[in-house]
Structure formats: structure tokens, C-alpha cells
Amino acid sequence: MATARIPNNVPTIQTIDQIIGTISDQFSAQQLRIQCKIQEQVQTTNVRFAALTKQMQQLISTTTEQPADTYTTAGDLMVSWRGAA
């Protein structure tokens, strides 16, 4: 019975290791770019939500400061929205 011989392929192993290292580096660089894009989008979204929150707070403040009898009918409300008194 013949025994199987495993050749010593150090150069092949080194080449495979270099290829894997290169691919790993490319994935890491791509991941970093994607993380930066996500962070930019998060910051943009946060700015938009902050502006919306401020507008909502102003609207709530404005509506709660108005006397209850300011708008007695829907017609009065519509006229007020058009800017007429």
C-alpha cells in the first residue's frame, strides 16, 4: 500500500495568504466607506428631525397660548388662515 505524500507548497500557501489579506483589506476599506456614509446620513437626519421638533414645539406653544374663544366657528378659522381678520 502506497502512502500519500503531501508536498510542501510554502510559496502557494504564501500566495493564498496574500490574496486573502488583500481581499480582507478591501472589505475593511469598503466597510469604512459605508460606515462613513451611514454616519453622514444619520447626522443629516438628526438635523432634519431637530428642525421638525423645533417647529412642532413652536406650533404647540402657539396653539396653547391662544384663548379658547379665538375661533368660534369653522368659517372664522378659515378666514383667519387666509390672513383676514
Secondary structure, 3 states (H helix, E strand, C coil): CCCCCCCCCHHHHHHHHHHHHHHHHHHHHHHHHHHHHHHHHHHHHHHHHHHHHHHHHHHHHHHHHCCCCCCCCHHHHHHHHCCCC
